[in-house]
């Protein structure tokens, strides 16, 4: 990682697009961010990179490149542990942090984030899951969309700054009274013609935003593209 003096140039990209740095380690993540350049101003760093220098990368992208950072940890534990973990992560000047949407987890995370600018986003139901997966996990019966809406409402009532949901539920969540002034961030976004990968509830970037999302998260269609910058710019040009 760079040892040069900290600089904070202004990013000029449309921060509605969050690029998921789904790469093995921090050096690969920094290399990809440099290839993407000023067209991308917001990055997601997930659990898979945590042991590969993810926090160091978050710090470098924030302090030396002026990027916004979404740390996707999906924290879940007893309240006291969640609160301590979130309080520690808040020291890194992270913009968004995910926790599971159970009310006790959300309340603890909000307490841990108090005094910082970090936004706590609640995970409803992972976009890689469908009804068969929920049945296998012994999750209560019912339409998956209805369960997402209920979990989103409860997380927002518990104080979450926003929620993570598939694009399919974005419009319904945006219509909730509890969602007024809150953030909706949608993974499971794929440009037209892109492979769905392991995502089962997906939509195009344009539809996700018109349905009420504030930010879209795109990974493989950009990360695995022959020209990542061109892929990102094509997505940005498609946004409403």
Helices and strands as residue ranges (DSSP letters): E 17-20, H 26-36, G 37-39, E 42-46, G 47-52, H 54-65, E 68-75, H 79-89, G 90-92, E 96-100, H 103-113, E 119-123, H 131-136, H 144-157, E 162-164, H 167-174, G 177-179, E 183-186, H 205-210, E 215-218, H 220-223, H 228-238
